[in-house]
Amino acid sequence: MERPENEGKLTLTRLTPHRRGVFGWGAALSVLVVAATACSSTSSGTGTASSPSAQPTVTASASGAAALNLNNPTSALCKKSSYKIGYDVFSDSQPFAVSVGQGLKQAAAKVGCVTILQTVDNQNGPVAIGNLHTLINEQINGFVDFQVLAQYQPAMATILKQSKLTATDIVGAALPGSPQVGLDPFNTEKNAAIFMAEQAKKKYPGQVPYFVGGAEPESGAAVLARYQGAVAGVESVFPSIPKSHIIEVDTNGVDTQAYNNTLSALSAVPHDAVVMLQAVNDEDTGGMAKAAASRGLSNYLVNSYGGDSYGLGQVCTNSHYVGAWYLDPVGWGPVVLSLEMDQINGVKVPAVTNIAGYEVTAKTSFLGCK
């Protein structure tokens, strides 16, 4: 699927609060946010695969950062009557991105003084840069970056610096000089892969599986670390797994490419082999799962990653899914808004904020699987 070359879209949104569980997922959950104090470690807390009743955990760290209630922005952030915050996102249809944007706009409506101006770059770097110029012309006070192509981020950072604008980056691809909200990529994917590998060992005792992992090197080191973490998780459960049983598939963040490349990769895997599939997001993982089905494999397991509406739906309806690593994407919005508003108001914020998540399965109550 080729990336659209259309120009960026500018959407001025003035929203009233909406029900958080718009997709029917996660309505009963909240995000626990812990901000570290000066000289704290950058490591993040993680949920455990065996305790699906846990809440997603957010840890933040920065030299000199004060404790911040990041997941609950209020009108106390309004130091003046109104703010405009620009928001560029890589897609307005990909479910995780839709959920993050929904959370951001709901948080802005709750705070009451913030207008979100959204542009969509459709995974096109020059369009993202053009969108940023458009937003600056709209006289934004700050910027939220969900642009996912690493090679264009330095240019974005330079434009922001020249315009004397603060920014908060959703990783994605790191934005130099700006605080990041991410998901502790190596460790969360590792934990997700450990859960799946343990299920494979239990279901297929004595067999050494194949691991076909979706990677997205185009988005840079932060996203590549997800794949590397998944491999580490598999190797921790199967320490003697041959290197030939670990297959990297470049998904490029596109489900159709994930499907096509996985279909090709599986041609080298014995038809009766145990195969584990995991990628860097729910949609890529779904594309890989469809490829396994198209190949007629029967002994394959899938663990989704992200926990958006699509991924959680697959957990409920596709018996090959052992679960999903749930990151509560709607809950990212309040955290991002808190960080950006604090920056605008001159408050020191954490350099890195990680949302750790936890494993959910078809038995997890809030999914409502039948």
Secondary structure in CASP SS format (residue, H / E / C, confidence):
PFRMAT SS
TARGET T0000
AUTHOR 0000-0000-0000
METHOD secondary structure of the structure
MODEL  1
M C 1.00
E C 1.00
R C 1.00
P C 1.00
E C 1.00
N C 1.00
E C 1.00
G C 1.00
K E 1.00
L E 1.00
T E 1.00
L E 1.00
T E 1.00
R C 1.00
L C 1.00
T C 1.00
P C 1.00
H C 1.00
R C 1.00
R C 1.00
G C 1.00
V C 1.00
F C 1.00
G C 1.00
W C 1.00
G C 1.00
A C 1.00
A C 1.00
L C 1.00
S C 1.00
V C 1.00
L E 1.00
V E 1.00
V E 1.00
A E 1.00
A C 1.00
T C 1.00
A C 1.00
C C 1.00
S C 1.00
S C 1.00
T C 1.00
S C 1.00
S C 1.00
G C 1.00
T C 1.00
G C 1.00
T C 1.00
A C 1.00
S C 1.00
S C 1.00
P C 1.00
S C 1.00
A C 1.00
Q C 1.00
P C 1.00
T E 1.00
V E 1.00
T E 1.00
A E 1.00
S E 1.00
A C 1.00
S C 1.00
G C 1.00
A C 1.00
A C 1.00
A C 1.00
L C 1.00
N C 1.00
L C 1.00
N C 1.00
N C 1.00
P C 1.00
T C 1.00
S H 1.00
A H 1.00
L H 1.00
C C 1.00
K C 1.00
K C 1.00
S C 1.00
S C 1.00
Y E 1.00
K E 1.00
I E 1.00
G E 1.00
Y E 1.00
D E 1.00
V E 1.00
F C 1.00
S C 1.00
D C 1.00
S C 1.00
Q C 1.00
P H 1.00
F H 1.00
A H 1.00
V H 1.00
S H 1.00
V H 1.00
G H 1.00
Q H 1.00
G H 1.00
L H 1.00
K H 1.00
Q H 1.00
A H 1.00
A H 1.00
A H 1.00
K H 1.00
V H 1.00
G C 1.00
C C 1.00
V E 1.00
T E 1.00
I E 1.00
L E 1.00
Q E 1.00
T E 1.00
V E 1.00
D C 1.00
N C 1.00
Q C 1.00
N C 1.00
G H 1.00
P H 1.00
V H 1.00
A H 1.00
I H 1.00
G H 1.00
N H 1.00
L H 1.00
H H 1.00
T H 1.00
L H 1.00
I H 1.00
N H 1.00
E C 1.00
Q C 1.00
I C 1.00
N C 1.00
G E 1.00
F E 1.00
V E 1.00
D E 1.00
F E 1.00
Q C 1.00
V C 1.00
L C 1.00
A H 1.00
Q H 1.00
Y H 1.00
Q H 1.00
P H 1.00
A H 1.00
M H 1.00
A H 1.00
T H 1.00
I H 1.00
L H 1.00
K H 1.00
Q H 1.00
S C 1.00
K C 1.00
L C 1.00
T E 1.00
A E 1.00
T E 1.00
D E 1.00
I E 1.00
V C 1.00
G C 1.00
A C 1.00
A C 1.00
L C 1.00
P C 1.00
G C 1.00
S C 1.00
P C 1.00
Q E 1.00
V E 1.00
G E 1.00
L C 1.00
D C 1.00
P H 1.00
F H 1.00
N H 1.00
T H 1.00
E H 1.00
K H 1.00
N H 1.00
A H 1.00
A H 1.00
I H 1.00
F H 1.00
M H 1.00
A H 1.00
E H 1.00
Q H 1.00
A H 1.00
K H 1.00
K H 1.00
K H 1.00
Y C 1.00
P C 1.00
G C 1.00
Q C 1.00
V C 1.00
P C 1.00
Y E 1.00
F E 1.00
V E 1.00
G E 1.00
G E 1.00
A E 1.00
E C 1.00
P H 1.00
E H 1.00
S H 1.00
G C 1.00
A H 1.00
A H 1.00
V H 1.00
L H 1.00
A H 1.00
R H 1.00
Y H 1.00
Q H 1.00
G H 1.00
A H 1.00
V H 1.00
A H 1.00
G H 1.00
V H 1.00
E H 1.00
S H 1.00
V H 1.00
F C 1.00
P C 1.00
S C 1.00
I C 1.00
P C 1.00
K H 1.00
S H 1.00
H H 1.00
I E 1.00
I E 1.00
E E 1.00
V E 1.00
D E 1.00
T C 1.00
N C 1.00
G C 1.00
V C 1.00
D H 1.00
T H 1.00
Q H 1.00
A H 1.00
Y H 1.00
N H 1.00
N H 1.00
T H 1.00
L H 1.00
S H 1.00
A H 1.00
L H 1.00
S H 1.00
A H 1.00
V C 1.00
P C 1.00
H C 1.00
D C 1.00
A C 1.00
V C 1.00
V E 1.00
M E 1.00
L E 1.00
Q E 1.00
A C 1.00
V C 1.00
N C 1.00
D H 1.00
E H 1.00
D H 1.00
T H 1.00
G H 1.00
G H 1.00
M H 1.00
A H 1.00
K H 1.00
A H 1.00
A H 1.00
A H 1.00
S H 1.00
R C 1.00
G C 1.00
L C 1.00
S C 1.00
N C 1.00
Y E 1.00
L E 1.00
V E 1.00
N E 1.00
S E 1.00
Y E 1.00
G E 1.00
G C 1.00
D C 1.00
S H 1.00
Y H 1.00
G H 1.00
L H 1.00
G H 1.00
Q H 1.00
V H 1.00
C H 1.00
T H 1.00
N C 1.00
S C 1.00
H C 1.00
Y E 1.00
V E 1.00
G E 1.00
A E 1.00
W E 1.00
Y E 1.00
L C 1.00
D C 1.00
P H 1.00
V H 1.00
G H 1.00
W H 1.00
G H 1.00
P H 1.00
V H 1.00
V H 1.00
L H 1.00
S H 1.00
L H 1.00
E H 1.00
M H 1.00
D H 1.00
Q H 1.00
I H 1.00
N C 1.00
G C 1.00
V C 1.00
K C 1.00
V C 1.00
P C 1.00
A C 1.00
V E 1.00
T E 1.00
N E 1.00
I E 1.00
A C 1.00
G C 1.00
Y E 1.00
E E 1.00
V E 1.00
T C 1.00
A C 1.00
K C 1.00
T C 1.00
S H 1.00
F H 1.00
L H 1.00
G C 1.00
C C 1.00
K C 1.00
END
